[in-house]
Amino acid sequence: MSSTVGLMAPGTQRHKQTPRSGNGLSKRDYVEPRFVYVVLSPRKDAIICKFDSGALYEMPVAALECAETWDGSAAVSVSVVEKGLGAAVQFASGVLIDFASDLVLYHCEPSYPWRKGTSKPSRIGEHIREFRESAGMSLEDLSSKTGIAVPNLSRLEHGKHSPMIETLQKIARALDVPPSALLGRGTRKMVKDS
């Protein structure tokens, strides 16, 4: 049985990269990097990634353990997907986990503006997840109701992307809540004690 889950998938906008002084790019100037190739290390415990910038990284396969379908089985293969914006790892159990190129930077690049541990996650994503789970919906269910790709929804829920108002409205309609509820300002459904 094969299942897929997206991790921090690429956004839909690419921004022009401009030279910056200091240590790296500002978040506003960030350009989504693309994979040139991805391969598993000989021990199959790491993913070796080459980017269009020429940078080469080695990310532990264990970095994918935050995926909903992570089961700890051995990685079998990895391939580039989405025209280089992502990669997919096939596991021995049949699970397929795809991830965006920025996940590698999140774990491996010190100058990456969203480096692990350097930014405060968005509360909007927490609210989306809470409402989705309380509605008994999977990411796939929400994706089919909104037309937003699963990896992009995952990225929103993990606070790696700030949604545009149109995106919030689509998600709110699918979850049957006001958009303000996703911002933490609306009325949540209350359960009265009987």
N, C-alpha and C positions, 0 to 999 in steps of 0.2 A: 504494500500500500504506500503510495507516494503522497506527500503533502508538501506544501510550499508556504513559507512565511517570509515577508520582507523586513529587513532591518535598516532603518535610517536611510531610506531610499532617496535618490536625488530629487531635488525640487524641480519645478517646471521652468524656472527662469535661470538664465545664465547672465552674469554681470560682467561688464568689461573690467579686466584686471589692469590696475594702474600701479606704477612703481610707488613704493612707500618707503619712507625713512623709518628707522627703528626696527623693531623685531616682527616683521611679517606684515600681513595684510589686515586691514580692518574688515569687520564682518560685512560692511556695505560693499566693499570692493572684491569680495570673494568670488572666484570662478570655480564651478564644479569641475574637479579633475576627472579625467577619463583614463581607464585602464588601457594599456597597450597589450599586455598579456598578464595572465595569472596562472600559477602552477602550484601544485602541492610540493612541499619539501620532501626529501627522500624518506624521512621518518613519518610523513603525512600528519605531522602535528602543527604545521605552520603553512600559511599561504604566502607565497612569494609574489609580489605585485610590482609591475613596472607601469608607471604613469606616463601620460603624454608629455609631461614636463621633463622626463628622463629620470625622475626620482625612483628609487627602488626601495621597497619595504618588505619586511617579513612580519606578518601578523599571526599570532597564535590562533589556531582553529578554535581554541577555547573562548576566544573573544565573541563567538557566536552563541554562547550559552544563554544569552538573554532572550533568544528567540523562543516563542511560545512552544514550538515543536522540538526544541533541543532535547535529545535523548542520550547524548554522550557516546553514541556509536562512532565507529571509525570513519573518517573522511575517505571517500573513494576517488572522487574527481572534483575538479573545479573548472569553470569556464566563464568567459566574459559574456555578459548579457547587456541588453539595452544600449547597444552601440557604444559600449565602453563605460557607461555610467554606473554599471553594477557588475556583480559577479554572482555565480550560484555554485554552492557546494553540495554535492550528492554524498549522502552518508550510506553506510552499509545497511542500515535499517530501512532504506527507501525514502527517508526524509530528505527533502531538498530545501535548503535555506539560501535565499538570495539576500544580498546586501549591497548598499551603495558604496561607491569609492570613498566617500567621506568617512565611513566607519574605520577604514584603515588609518586615515589621518587622525581620527579621534583617538585611536589607541597608540599610534606610532610617531606622530610628528609634533615635536614640542612647540613649534611656532604656529600651529593650526589654531585659528581663533576660537574654536569650540572644543579645544583639547579636553579630554576626560578630566573632570575635576576642576575646570576653570570657569565654567559658566553655570548659572542658576537655571534649572529646568523650568519650562513654562508650566504654569498651573492650568492653562487651557487644556493641555494634553491630558492631565490628570482628570479633569472634569469630563472630557470626551470619553476616556476609558471607563470612568465610573458609570456614566449614563449608558454606554454601550453594554457593559457587563450587566447592569441592572435590567436592561431590556432583553437580556439573554442572547445578545448578538455576538457573533464572531467578527473578526476583522473582515473576513470574506463577505459576510452578510452585509456589513456596513458599506463595503466597497460596491457591492451590486446595487444597493439602494442609492448611493451617491454618485457613482461613476468615477470615484477617486480610487486610484490604484492602491492595493493593499500595502505596498512598501511606503507609499506616501502617508497613508493613515498611521502606520506604525511610527514613522518619523514624527508626525504631529503628536501622537500619544507620548512619545519619549522626550518631547520638548526640544527637538532638534530643528524645528521649523515653526515659524510664526505664521499662522494661516491668514489669508486675505478674508475680508468680510464675506465675499461670495462663497468661499469654502466653508466658513462657519455656518452660513445660512443653509447650505446643502446638508451639512452634517446635522444641524439642529432639526431640520425638517424630517430627516430620516430617523432621528431619535425621538421625534415628537416632543421636543422641548423648545422653549424660546432661545434664540441665540445668546441672550444675556446670561442664561443659565450656564452656558459653556464658559463664559467669562467669570463665573462665580458670583454674578450679581443678581441672578434671577431666583425665582421661587422654585425650590426643589419639591418633588413629590414627597409629601409627608405621610408617614404611616401612623395612624392613631392607635393608641392602646385601647383594647376592648375591655 
